[in-house]
């Protein structure tokens, strides 16, 4: 085995032998690689095992040289270990009088939190919970255990909700957690509509309310919500808050409010009438509404600047549909992750419904449940992933058109089970009631609708009286409660998808009797003309259509023989269509579609 024979110790010599036996050193062979050098042995578990033993010793109060006291709780520890893990303890035990102390009382720190943090120093583990995070974070901050502080911030970030985000923001500000502070502020701006309904909002200081409503990044469906929230905050403690009214109203973008709302709501507000500064802001808004076209573009003040919320990730929601019968299934497409995933199902089966978004919630209006045309309305809250029931329409409607105009949901036309409808009604969220509006000139089932420049357009459809698919289009003016005809499409389209993109109204696919179309045309209100654009990749009728980020998405539908699971989108700059990389889990026609913020 060895290159050289060795003389070993003579183990056979008698015990009382006075002969000195010399052991010669064994010469080992040189390694034939690495030049004879071998890396030093290293035990990867050594440090962990050592800390485990030291923790056992600490719990038995063995070899400890310091006792920390907080809130009457005594915690033995080792100065060397504490100093090696915390800059706070390092400074204490190397440069201050405490370095020689055997017992130290720590002021301003929770005893239970200190116990958790000392356990963490020895074990590298700490469980952050709802019950301990509010004492653990400031304690970790004080002791300069930044990794635990960051873990607390990450936990609080996952707990953000409209009901607590203002409190978490204040907590982050108090303890200098700047990343959490920034995240909480963005969350508050993005969920402003829900946040202003909370007790935390009503308890805000005047400075914080002013800063919040002044933000360009508020995600609000209209400036009405900002005005209403401001007045709610003032009225909550009117005696002490009335003095801040002008300061707050200055941040509300009154010129961006609808003229009708300015006259009927804002001008009639008694608190504004009695405040001359507020009256000046109201006059500015009225003057702005009197300006025309380019004059408005030239007139710029901080209150005429539209809010531009920071883009949150968006998802495409597809509600119910026919596959081949009415279904409850709801699925979403994540544009960033390029995947579909299910969310809470509808309470009942529903197809041929109208779907729209109001105040961040998805409304499924009317439709067919597999046996009956219904007038019921279900509303989906994406933050809670829950469906609830909203007030029902006055009429039963399936294959109707639904859209939002002036912060109200309009339901147009449809089929009630016996006849096509020319009636229309709208839902006012403030009153919680549906009311009828002026009827259209024509019965329209399988009608598509879209809102453009403050007008509601009803496109094509089927007139059961004449048994014809329609090419006619009419628009509704909410200020006069009247419908008027505009230019007809170049083709008859029933079951066409309708979307609005870059100031144009698009009519997509549809059918004329047995002929299912892949053609698409768009309408300009300025020219009152329809012009063709590139055909879709597939023939589609009864598809959902929605616009986002300069693209027009067409979801599902059927080609006359089978339901489709594909989604294609139109790029107007290229005048071309492309297919989404992922298909829905099932083919759907007569499904409702919407774009919403991805829940955080």
C-alpha positions in Angstrom: 0.0 0.0 0.0 2.8 2.3 0.8 5.8 3.2 -1.4 8.3 2.9 1.5 8.2 0.2 4.2 7.9 1.7 7.7 9.1 0.7 11.1 6.3 0.8 13.5 6.3 1.0 17.2 7.4 -2.3 18.7 4.2 -3.4 20.4 5.7 -6.8 21.4 8.2 -5.3 23.8 7.5 -6.2 27.5 5.8 -3.5 29.6 8.7 -3.2 32.0 11.2 -2.9 29.2 13.5 0.1 29.6 14.3 0.1 25.9 13.1 3.2 24.1 11.1 2.3 21.0 11.0 5.2 18.5 8.1 5.4 16.2 9.0 6.6 12.8 6.6 9.0 11.0 4.5 7.3 8.3 5.1 8.9 5.0 1.9 9.1 3.0 1.9 9.1 -0.8 1.6 12.5 -2.6 -1.6 13.0 -4.5 -1.2 12.6 -8.2 -3.4 15.6 -8.8 -3.8 19.3 -7.7 0.0 19.4 -7.2 -0.4 17.5 -3.9 -2.7 20.1 -2.5 -6.1 19.3 -1.1 -8.8 21.8 -0.1 -9.4 22.1 3.6 -12.2 20.1 5.1 -15.4 22.2 5.8 -18.5 21.0 7.6 -21.5 22.8 6.1 -23.6 22.0 9.2 -21.0 23.2 11.7 -22.4 26.7 12.2 -26.0 25.6 12.5 -25.1 22.9 15.0 -23.0 25.3 17.0 -25.9 27.8 17.2 -28.3 25.1 18.1 -26.1 24.1 21.0 -25.6 27.7 22.1 -29.4 28.1 22.0 -29.8 25.1 24.3 -27.2 26.5 26.7 -29.0 29.9 26.6 -32.4 28.3 27.5 -30.7 26.6 30.4 -28.9 29.8 31.4 -25.5 28.2 31.0 -22.4 30.3 30.1 -24.6 33.3 29.5 -23.1 36.7 30.3 -26.0 39.0 29.9 -29.7 39.2 30.9 -32.0 41.4 28.9 -35.1 42.7 30.5 -38.2 44.2 28.8 -41.7 44.5 30.3 -40.6 42.4 33.2 -39.5 39.5 30.9 -36.0 38.3 31.6 -34.0 36.8 28.7 -30.5 35.3 29.2 -28.1 35.5 26.3 -24.5 35.7 25.2 -23.0 39.1 24.3 -20.8 37.7 21.6 -23.8 36.1 19.8 -25.9 39.3 20.1 -23.1 41.5 18.9 -22.4 39.3 15.9 -26.0 39.5 14.6 -27.1 43.1 15.6 -25.3 46.4 15.0 -27.3 47.7 18.0 -25.9 45.1 20.4 -22.4 45.4 18.8 -22.3 49.1 19.6 -23.7 48.5 23.1 -21.2 45.8 24.1 -18.1 47.3 22.5 -18.4 51.0 23.1 -20.7 51.7 26.0 -20.9 51.1 29.7 -23.3 48.3 29.1 -20.3 46.2 27.9 -19.5 45.3 31.5 -23.1 45.0 32.7 -24.6 41.6 33.5 -28.2 42.9 33.3 -29.7 45.5 31.0 -33.2 46.8 30.9 -34.3 47.8 27.4 -36.8 50.7 27.3 -39.5 51.2 24.6 -39.5 47.6 23.4 -42.2 45.0 23.8 -41.1 42.0 25.9 -42.7 39.4 23.8 -41.2 40.9 20.7 -37.8 40.9 22.3 -38.2 37.2 23.1 -39.0 36.4 19.5 -36.0 38.4 18.2 -33.5 36.8 20.6 -34.9 33.4 19.5 -34.4 34.6 15.9 -30.7 35.5 16.6 -30.0 31.9 17.7 -32.3 30.0 15.3 -32.6 32.3 12.2 -36.4 31.7 12.3 -39.3 33.9 13.3 -43.0 33.6 12.6 -44.6 36.9 11.6 -48.4 37.0 12.3 -51.2 39.5 12.4 -51.0 39.4 16.2 -47.3 40.2 16.6 -46.3 42.2 13.5 -47.2 45.6 15.1 -44.8 45.0 18.0 -42.2 42.9 16.1 -41.5 45.5 13.4 -40.6 48.4 15.7 -38.6 46.1 17.9 -36.6 44.7 14.9 -36.1 48.3 13.7 -34.7 49.4 17.1 -32.4 46.4 17.4 -31.3 46.9 13.7 -32.3 43.4 12.7 -33.1 44.6 9.2 -33.9 41.2 7.8 -36.7 40.7 10.3 -38.0 44.2 9.7 -38.1 43.5 6.0 -40.0 40.3 6.7 -42.5 42.2 8.7 -42.9 44.7 5.8 -43.4 41.9 3.3 -46.1 40.4 5.6 -47.9 43.7 5.9 -47.7 44.2 2.1 -49.6 40.9 1.7 -52.2 42.1 4.2 -53.1 45.4 2.4 -56.8 45.9 2.0 -58.9 49.0 1.4 -60.0 48.9 5.0 -56.5 49.0 6.4 -54.1 50.4 3.8 -54.2 53.9 5.3 -53.3 52.5 8.8 -50.5 50.4 7.3 -49.2 53.5 5.4 -49.1 55.5 8.6 -47.4 52.6 10.4 -44.7 52.4 7.7 -44.2 56.1 7.8 -43.7 56.1 11.6 -41.0 53.4 11.4 -39.2 54.6 8.3 -40.1 51.6 6.2 -40.0 53.5 2.9 -40.6 50.7 0.5 -43.8 49.6 2.4 -44.8 53.3 2.6 -44.5 53.7 -1.1 -46.4 50.5 -1.8 -49.2 51.3 0.6 -49.6 54.8 -0.9 -49.8 53.3 -4.4 -52.3 50.7 -3.2 -54.4 53.5 -1.6 -54.5 55.4 -4.9 -55.4 52.4 -6.9 -58.2 51.4 -4.5 -59.4 54.9 -3.8 -63.1 54.1 -4.5 -63.1 51.4 -1.8 -60.7 53.2 0.6 -63.0 56.2 1.0 -65.7 54.0 2.4 -63.6 53.0 5.3 -63.4 54.4 8.9 -59.7 55.0 8.3 -60.4 57.6 5.6 -62.8 59.5 7.8 -60.2 59.6 10.5 -57.4 61.0 8.3 -55.9 64.4 9.1 -56.6 67.4 6.8 -53.1 67.3 5.5 -53.3 63.6 4.5 -56.7 64.0 2.9 -55.4 67.0 0.9 -52.4 65.0 -0.3 -54.4 62.0 -1.3 -57.1 63.8 -3.3 -54.4 65.9 -5.0 -52.7 62.9 -6.5 -52.6 62.5 -10.2 -52.6 58.8 -9.8 -56.0 58.3 -8.2 -57.9 55.4 -9.9 -61.4 56.8 -10.0 -64.2 56.1 -12.6 -65.0 59.9 -12.5 -64.2 63.0 -10.5 -67.6 62.7 -8.8 -66.1 60.1 -6.5 -63.4 62.5 -5.4 -65.9 65.3 -4.7 -68.2 63.0 -2.8 -65.4 61.6 -0.7 -64.2 65.1 0.2 -67.7 66.1 1.3 -68.1 63.0 3.4 -64.8 63.6 5.2 -65.8 67.3 5.9 -69.3 66.4 7.1 -68.0 63.6 9.4 -66.8 66.3 11.8 -68.3 69.5 10.3 -67.6 71.8 13.2 -63.9 71.1 13.2 -63.4 70.5 9.5 -65.4 73.1 7.7 -62.4 75.5 7.8 -60.4 73.1 5.5 -63.1 73.0 2.8 -61.6 75.5 0.3 -58.2 73.9 0.7 -59.7 70.5 -0.2 -62.0 71.7 -3.0 -59.0 73.3 -4.6 -57.6 69.7 -5.2 -60.9 68.4 -6.7 -60.9 68.7 -10.4 -64.3 70.3 -10.7 -63.9 71.2 -14.5 -63.8 67.5 -15.2 -67.2 66.8 -13.6 -70.2 66.4 -16.0 -72.0 69.7 -16.4 -75.3 68.3 -15.2 -73.6 67.1 -12.0 -72.0 70.5 -11.5 -75.3 72.3 -11.7 -77.5 69.8 -9.8 -75.1 68.6 -7.1 -72.0 70.8 -6.7 -73.6 74.2 -7.2 -76.5 73.2 -4.8 -74.1 72.2 -2.0 -74.8 74.6 0.9 -71.2 74.4 2.2 -69.8 75.6 -1.1 -72.4 78.3 -1.5 -71.3 79.9 1.8 -67.6 79.8 0.9 -66.4 82.4 -1.5 -63.2 80.6 -2.4 -65.1 77.4 -3.3 -67.5 79.5 -5.4 -64.5 80.7 -7.4 -63.5 77.1 -8.2 -67.1 76.4 -9.2 -67.2 79.4 -11.5 -63.9 78.2 -13.1 -65.5 74.8 -13.8 -68.6 76.4 -15.3 -66.5 78.6 -17.6 -64.5 75.5 -18.7 -67.7 73.8 -19.8 -68.6 76.8 -22.0 -65.3 76.5 -24.0 -65.3 74.7 -27.3 -62.8 72.2 -28.8 -59.4 73.7 -29.0 -60.2 76.4 -26.4 -60.5 73.6 -23.8 -57.1 72.3 -24.8 -55.6 75.7 -24.4 -57.2 76.4 -21.0 -54.9 74.6 -18.4 -55.0 74.7 -14.7 -54.1 72.0 -12.1 -57.9 71.2 -12.0 -58.3 70.6 -15.7 -55.5 67.9 -15.8 -57.0 64.4 -16.1 -55.8 62.0 -13.5 -53.5 59.3 -14.9 -53.4 56.3 -12.5 -50.2 54.3 -12.5 -50.9 51.2 -14.6 -51.8 48.2 -12.5 -51.7 44.8 -14.2 -54.9 44.1 -16.0 -56.8 40.9 -16.4 -59.5 39.8 -18.9 -62.6 38.4 -17.2 -64.9 36.0 -19.2 -68.2 35.5 -17.5 -70.5 32.5 -18.1 -71.6 31.8 -21.7 -73.0 29.0 -23.7 -70.8 25.8 -23.9 -73.1 24.4 -25.4 -75.6 25.1 -22.5 -75.6 28.0 -20.1 -72.7 27.7 -17.7 -71.6 29.2 -14.3 -67.9 29.1 -15.1 -65.8 32.4 -14.9 -62.2 32.5 -16.0 -59.5 35.2 -16.2 -56.6 35.8 -18.5 -53.4 37.2 -17.0 -51.8 39.2 -19.8 -48.4 39.2 -18.0 -48.2 35.5 -17.3 -50.1 34.6 -20.5 -52.3 32.0 -18.7 -56.0 31.4 -17.9 -57.2 30.6 -14.4 -60.6 30.1 -12.8 -62.2 32.4 -10.2 -65.5 32.1 -8.3 -68.4 30.8 -10.4 -71.6 32.7 -11.0 -74.3 31.9 -8.4 -76.5 30.5 -11.2 -76.0 29.5 -14.8 -76.0 32.4 -17.2 -75.4 33.1 -20.9 -76.5 35.8 -23.3 -76.0 38.3 -20.5 -74.5 41.8 -20.7 -71.4 42.4 -18.7 -69.8 45.7 -17.7 -67.5 47.2 -15.0 -68.6 49.8 -12.5 -66.4 51.0 -9.5 -64.1 48.1 -10.0 -66.8 45.4 -9.8 -68.1 43.3 -12.6 -71.9 43.3 -13.3 -73.5 40.4 -15.1 -76.9 41.7 -16.3 -79.9 39.6 -17.4 -79.3 36.8 -19.8 -80.6 33.2 -20.0 -80.2 30.6 -17.2 -80.9 27.5 -19.4 -84.7 27.7 -19.0 -85.7 31.3 -18.5 -84.8 34.8 -19.7 -84.0 36.7 -16.5 -83.9 40.2 -15.2 -81.5 39.4 -12.3 -78.1 41.0 -11.9 -75.0 39.5 -10.2 -72.0 41.5 -9.2 -68.5 40.2 -8.7 -66.0 41.8 -6.3 -62.5 40.8 -7.5 -60.9 41.8 -4.2 -62.9 39.2 -2.3 -63.4 36.8 -5.3 -67.1 36.7 -4.4 -70.4 37.2 -6.3 -73.4 38.9 -4.8 -76.8 39.9 -6.0 -77.6 43.4 -7.2 -81.1 44.9 -7.8 -82.9 43.3 -10.7 -83.9 45.1 -13.9 -87.5 46.0 -14.7 -87.6 43.8 -17.8 -86.4 40.3 -18.6 -83.6 40.5 -21.2 -81.3 38.1 -22.9 -79.0 38.9 -25.8 -79.0 42.5 -24.6 -76.4 45.1 -24.9 -74.8 46.6 -21.7 -72.4 49.5 -21.2 -71.6 52.2 -18.6 -72.4 55.8 -19.3 -72.1 58.7 -16.8 -71.3 56.2 -14.0 -74.6 54.3 -14.7 -75.2 50.9 -16.2 -77.4 50.9 -19.3 -79.2 47.8 -20.5 -80.4 48.0 -24.1 -82.8 45.9 -26.1 -82.6 42.1 -25.9 -85.2 39.3 -26.0 -87.7 38.7 -23.1 -88.7 35.1 -24.2 -91.5 36.1 -26.5 -90.5 39.2 -28.4 -87.5 41.4 -29.2 -87.3 44.6 -27.2 -86.7 48.2 -28.1 -86.8 49.4 -24.5 -83.8 50.5 -22.5 -83.1 51.1 -18.8 -80.3 52.3 -16.6 -79.0 51.5 -13.1 -77.9 54.2 -10.7 -75.5 52.9 -8.1 -76.3 55.8 -5.8 -80.0 55.0 -5.6 -79.7 51.3 -6.1 -82.6 51.4 -8.6 -83.2 50.7 -12.3 -85.4 53.1 -14.3 -86.6 53.1 -17.8 -85.2 55.5 -20.4 -86.5 56.4 -23.9 -87.0 53.4 -26.2 -85.1 52.8 -29.4 -86.8 53.2 -32.7 -86.3 49.5 -33.5 -86.6 46.3 -31.6 -83.1 44.9 -31.3 -82.1 41.5 -29.8 -78.5 40.3 -30.2 -77.5 43.9 -30.2 -74.0 45.3 -29.5 -73.5 48.5 -27.6 -70.7 50.9 -27.0 -70.1 54.4 -25.4 -68.3 57.1 -27.4 -68.0 60.8 -26.6 -70.8 60.7 -24.0 -73.3 58.9 -26.3 -74.5 55.3 -26.2 -74.6 53.4 -29.6 -76.8 50.4 -30.3 -75.4 48.5 -33.3 -77.2 46.1 -35.5 -79.1 43.2 -33.9 -82.2 41.3 -34.9 -85.7 42.8 -35.4 -88.1 40.0 -34.6 -91.0 41.9 -36.1 -89.5 42.0 -39.5 -87.4 38.9 -39.0 -84.3 40.6 -40.3 -80.8 41.1 -39.1 -80.1 44.8 -39.0 -77.4 47.1 -40.4 -78.9 50.2 -38.7 -77.3 52.0 -35.8 -78.8 54.5 -33.4 -77.3 56.5 -30.5 -78.7 57.7 -27.2 -78.1 61.1 -25.7 -78.5 61.0 -21.9 -78.9 64.8 -21.6 -82.0 64.8 -23.9 -83.1 61.2 -23.2 -83.5 60.7 -27.0 -82.3 58.2 -29.6 -81.3 59.2 -33.1 -80.2 57.2 -36.1 -76.6 57.5 -37.5 -75.1 56.0 -40.6 -75.8 52.4 -41.3 -73.1 49.7 -41.4 -72.1 48.3 -44.8 -73.4 44.8 -43.7 -76.3 43.4 -41.7 -74.9 42.2 -38.3 -76.7 40.4 -35.6 -74.6 39.1 -32.7 -71.8 41.4 -33.6 -69.2 42.3 -30.9 -68.9 46.1 -30.3 -65.9 47.9 -28.9 -64.5 51.4 -28.7 -60.9 52.1 -29.4 -59.1 55.4 -30.1 -62.3 57.4 -30.7 -63.8 54.9 -33.1 -66.7 52.4 -32.7 -65.9 48.9 -34.0 -68.5 46.3 -35.2 -66.9 42.9 -35.2 -68.2 39.8 -37.0 -71.8 38.8 -36.3 -74.1 37.1 -38.8 -76.8 37.7 -41.4 -79.0 34.6 -41.3 -76.7 31.6 -41.8 -73.8 33.7 -42.9 -71.3 34.1 -40.1 -68.9 37.0 -40.8 -65.2 37.6 -40.2 -65.4 41.2 -41.5 -65.0 44.2 -39.3 -65.9 47.9 -39.8 -65.5 51.0 -37.7 -67.5 54.2 -37.3 -66.2 57.7 -36.8 -68.7 60.2 -35.3 -66.9 63.0 -36.9 -67.5 61.8 -40.5 -70.6 59.8 -39.7 -69.2 57.0 -41.8 -68.4 53.3 -41.5 -65.2 52.0 -43.1 -63.9 48.5 -43.3 -60.7 47.3 -41.6 -58.8 44.0 -41.8 -60.9 40.8 -41.5 -60.5 38.7 -38.4 -58.6 35.4 -38.6 -61.8 33.4 -37.9 -65.5 33.9 -38.5 -67.2 34.8 -35.2 -70.6 35.7 -33.9 -71.8 36.2 -30.3 -68.2 36.9 -29.2 -67.2 39.3 -26.5 -65.3 42.4 -27.5 -63.2 44.7 -25.2 -60.4 47.2 -25.7 -57.2 47.6 -23.7 -53.9 49.4 -24.3 -54.6 50.3 -27.9 -55.7 46.8 -28.9 -59.2 45.4 -29.5 -59.8 41.8 -28.1 -62.4 39.4 -29.5 -63.2 36.5 -27.1 -64.7 33.2 -28.1 -68.0 33.2 -29.9 -69.0 30.6 -32.4 -68.3 30.1 -36.1 -71.7 28.7 -37.0 -70.9 25.1 -36.2 -68.9 25.1 -32.9 -68.0 27.3 -29.9 -64.6 28.9 -30.0 -62.0 28.9 -27.2 -59.6 31.3 -29.0 -59.0 35.0 -28.5 -57.7 37.3 -31.2 -56.8 40.9 -31.1 -56.6 43.8 -33.5 -53.8 46.4 -33.8 -55.2 49.5 -35.5 -51.7 50.8 -36.2 -50.8 47.7 -38.2 -54.4 47.0 -39.4 -53.8 43.3 -38.5 -55.1 40.6 -36.3 -53.1 38.2 -34.0 -54.1 35.3 -31.8 -53.5 35.1 -28.0 -51.0 32.4 -27.2 -53.3 30.6 -24.7 -56.9 29.4 -25.4 -59.7 29.4 -22.8 -60.3 26.2 -21.0 -63.6 25.7 -22.9 -65.2 27.2 -26.0 -67.7 29.8 -25.2 -70.2 31.8 -27.1 -72.6 34.4 -25.6 -70.1 35.1 -22.8 -69.6 38.5 -21.2 -66.2 40.0 -21.1 -64.5 42.8 -19.0 -61.1 44.2 -18.2 -60.3 44.9 -14.6 -57.3 45.6 -12.4 -55.6 42.4 -11.2 -56.4 42.0 -7.5 -53.3 42.6 -5.4 
